Amino acid sequence: MQVLLGAPRGFCAGVVRAIDIVELALERFGAPVYVRHEIVHNKYVVDSLRRKGAVFIEETDEVPNGSTIIFSAHGVAPEVWRDAEQRSLNVIDATCPLVTKVHMESKKYAREGYSIIVVGHEGHPEVIGTLGQSPEASQLVDNDKDAWNAAVADPDRVVALTQTTLSVDDTHEIIGTLRERFPNIVARNDICYATTNRQEAVKELAGQVDLVIVVGAQNSSNCNRLREVAEQTGVPSFLVDDASVIDPAWLEGVERVGITSGASTPESLVEGVIDFLKPDSVETVEVRQENVEFVLPKQLRNGPEEPERRTKIRGGAA
């Protein structure tokens, strides 16, 4: 058996930053540190941080007054900020800067009188946060049918924002439908570099293998999109949390296995899958390199250990 590894894969800069934030907050402020929602969608990351003293909650009213709370990489609506401030919580924002950019776009276009169409998956925390930036002007479009049914105040003043972890191809189709309905629409391409690069890599990978295994969490949007993109090439594709859930029947008659991982997946889980497969050879299929870093929140800057930690986390993920 031969294993081909997709690259880039694994942690993106936003995930590295979010994990750094929780670990540094624990060092600076001590346990417990409260994290609203999973910091990133991977239970291994969450469990590791929980063992270090992070407490994961869903609503700010679960946090004792005056405590430290971290908002997850997915972002939150302004009302969550207001609630935290009213309860004198020490807020550290781990929202991915690329999600924050979408939030700023929403506010800008709302001020200018646009109807805002948010293309994304209903119920996803990132989408909830984006819709919450300008709720009076925003509506969700989850699929092509929604795009055809969208109603706006002025067809000439419409903007489309997107969730950062969507399928590039599916989103292109939805935006195409919106353009048919609203020819003057401003279509922002908010799908992040990491999502785009990993989908490009898995397409290249799928063309060279008999089977694709995506390592990542079942509740991770970007991981699910990777599996779908690979499957759409006609290659059997599976999303697994780790090696323990791989069905040996998948591997019958398979000579070349492609492996990739989502932007919130630790590289150690990929290594575990490789160990399980025991291939005769391992090669990497790289479509591009990534060299992105984001600045930490001001409460956590200037620590001498920060650059070393970011480098260490990224080292196994490229």
MOGI-V680149 format. One record per residue. SS is DSSP state (helix for helix, strand for strand, loop for the rest). PSI is psi in degrees with one decimal (* if undefined). OMEGA is omega in whole degrees, 0 to 359 (none if undefined). Layout:
BEGIN
SS:PSI:OMEGA
SS:PSI:OMEGA
END
This chain:
BEGIN
loop:141.6:176
strand:136.8:176
strand:131.4:173
strand:125.8:180
strand:128.3:176
strand:144.5:176
strand:132.8:7
loop:158.9:176
loop:173.7:173
loop:-159.1:189
loop:134.0:171
loop:174.7:183
helix:-35.1:180
helix:-36.1:178
helix:-43.4:176
helix:-46.4:180
helix:-44.5:182
helix:-43.3:179
helix:-43.6:176
helix:-43.3:183
helix:-46.9:181
helix:-44.8:183
helix:-41.5:179
helix:-37.4:178
helix:-39.1:177
helix:-38.5:179
helix:-40.3:185
helix:-41.8:189
helix:-12.9:180
loop:159.5:178
loop:150.0:359
loop:149.9:167
strand:131.1:184
strand:136.7:180
strand:121.7:180
strand:117.3:184
loop:167.8:175
loop:131.4:183
loop:-40.8:168
loop:161.9:184
loop:77.1:171
loop:120.6:187
helix:-25.5:179
helix:-40.4:175
helix:-46.9:182
helix:-45.4:181
helix:-37.8:178
helix:-43.9:179
helix:-33.6:178
helix:-40.1:178
helix:-24.4:180
helix:-7.4:177
loop:2.9:176
strand:139.1:178
strand:120.3:184
strand:127.7:183
strand:168.2:180
loop:-26.1:182
loop:149.9:184
helix:-23.1:180
helix:-5.0:175
helix:-4.9:185
loop:130.0:177
loop:141.7:179
loop:138.7:177
loop:-2.6:181
loop:170.9:176
strand:129.9:177
strand:139.0:178
strand:128.7:175
strand:136.7:187
loop:170.4:182
loop:-17.2:184
loop:-16.8:179
loop:162.8:181
loop:165.5:177
loop:157.3:180
helix:-32.1:181
helix:-29.3:177
helix:-40.3:175
helix:-45.8:182
helix:-42.0:180
helix:-41.7:180
helix:-39.9:180
helix:-38.6:179
helix:-25.3:182
loop:14.8:176
loop:39.5:178
loop:145.1:174
strand:101.3:187
strand:127.6:171
strand:123.4:187
strand:111.9:177
loop:13.8:177
loop:132.1:176
loop:131.9:180
helix:-27.5:179
helix:-26.3:172
helix:-41.1:177
helix:-37.5:177
helix:-41.3:178
helix:-40.5:178
helix:-42.6:180
helix:-37.2:177
helix:-43.2:180
helix:-47.1:181
helix:-41.7:181
helix:-50.0:184
helix:-30.6:176
helix:-41.5:178
helix:-30.5:182
loop:6.2:173
loop:19.7:179
loop:150.0:164
strand:132.9:186
strand:120.3:175
strand:119.3:178
strand:114.0:178
strand:118.0:183
loop:-176.0:183
loop:125.1:182
loop:133.9:176
loop:-11.5:179
loop:136.9:184
helix:-33.2:178
helix:-42.0:181
helix:-40.6:178
helix:-43.4:179
helix:-40.0:181
helix:-43.2:178
helix:-31.8:182
loop:-11.4:180
loop:-40.5:181
loop:65.5:189
loop:-30.7:183
loop:-19.6:183
loop:-3.6:191
strand:149.8:172
strand:154.3:183
strand:136.1:171
strand:116.1:185
loop:-19.9:185
loop:-177.8:184
helix:-36.0:178
helix:-44.2:177
helix:-38.3:181
helix:-39.4:179
helix:-26.9:185
helix:-3.8:183
loop:134.8:179
loop:133.8:183
loop:159.9:181
loop:-42.2:182
loop:110.4:182
loop:-17.7:180
loop:-3.4:179
loop:75.9:182
strand:138.0:175
strand:142.1:176
strand:122.1:173
strand:155.1:183
strand:148.7:167
loop:145.3:187
loop:-11.6:188
loop:28.1:183
loop:165.5:170
loop:126.3:180
helix:-45.3:183
helix:-45.3:180
helix:-39.8:180
helix:-37.4:177
helix:-40.5:179
helix:-44.2:181
helix:-43.5:178
helix:-35.8:177
helix:-42.2:177
helix:-43.1:179
helix:-35.4:178
helix:-36.2:177
helix:-40.6:183
helix:-37.4:184
loop:84.7:187
loop:-26.3:182
loop:15.2:182
loop:141.7:171
strand:111.0:183
strand:109.3:179
loop:133.0:176
loop:91.9:185
loop:-0.4:175
loop:128.8:191
loop:163.1:182
helix:-39.0:184
helix:-42.3:177
helix:-47.6:180
helix:-47.7:183
helix:-41.2:182
helix:-34.1:176
helix:-38.5:176
helix:-41.6:181
helix:-40.1:182
helix:-30.2:174
helix:-45.6:179
helix:-41.7:181
helix:-46.1:185
helix:-28.0:180
loop:-5.8:184
loop:3.8:187
loop:171.2:178
loop:-16.9:185
strand:142.0:176
strand:130.6:173
strand:120.5:175
strand:123.4:180
strand:122.7:181
loop:176.2:185
loop:147.0:180
loop:-25.2:181
loop:11.0:179
loop:121.2:180
helix:-46.6:184
helix:-31.0:177
helix:-43.1:179
helix:-37.7:178
helix:-36.4:178
helix:-44.2:179
helix:-43.4:180
helix:-42.3:180
helix:-42.9:178
helix:-42.8:182
helix:-34.5:181
loop:-14.5:175
loop:-6.0:180
loop:6.2:181
loop:133.3:175
strand:131.4:186
strand:138.5:184
strand:141.8:174
strand:122.6:183
strand:141.1:175
loop:-39.9:180
loop:-176.0:185
helix:-24.0:186
helix:-19.7:183
helix:5.7:177
loop:129.2:179
loop:118.5:180
helix:-25.3:179
helix:-27.5:178
helix:-27.8:191
helix:-3.2:182
loop:123.9:179
loop:6.2:182
loop:128.4:180
loop:-28.8:182
strand:118.7:181
strand:128.9:174
strand:135.8:179
strand:132.7:171
strand:178.2:180
strand:154.1:182
loop:172.5:186
loop:-9.4:178
loop:16.4:185
loop:124.2:176
loop:142.7:180
helix:-25.6:179
helix:-30.8:179
helix:-34.9:174
helix:-43.6:179
helix:-35.8:177
helix:-37.3:177
helix:-42.1:178
helix:-43.5:179
helix:-37.8:180
helix:-41.4:184
helix:-27.6:182
loop:57.7:183
loop:160.5:175
loop:-26.5:179
strand:155.3:178
strand:124.9:177
strand:158.5:179
strand:134.4:174
strand:103.9:185
strand:126.4:180
loop:-26.4:176
loop:164.1:178
loop:152.1:177
loop:140.1:179
loop:66.1:186
loop:135.7:172
loop:149.9:177
loop:149.5:179
loop:142.4:177
loop:159.1:175
loop:153.4:187
helix:-29.7:180
helix:-19.5:188
helix:9.8:182
loop:166.2:172
loop:10.0:174
loop:136.1:184
loop:-20.4:183
loop:-8.8:190
helix:-50.0:181
helix:-39.6:181
helix:-41.6:182
helix:-41.8:179
helix:-41.3:180
helix:-40.5:182
helix:-44.7:182
helix:-41.0:183
helix:-24.7:189
helix:-38.1:182
loop:6.0:192
loop:-11.2:186
loop:*:none
END
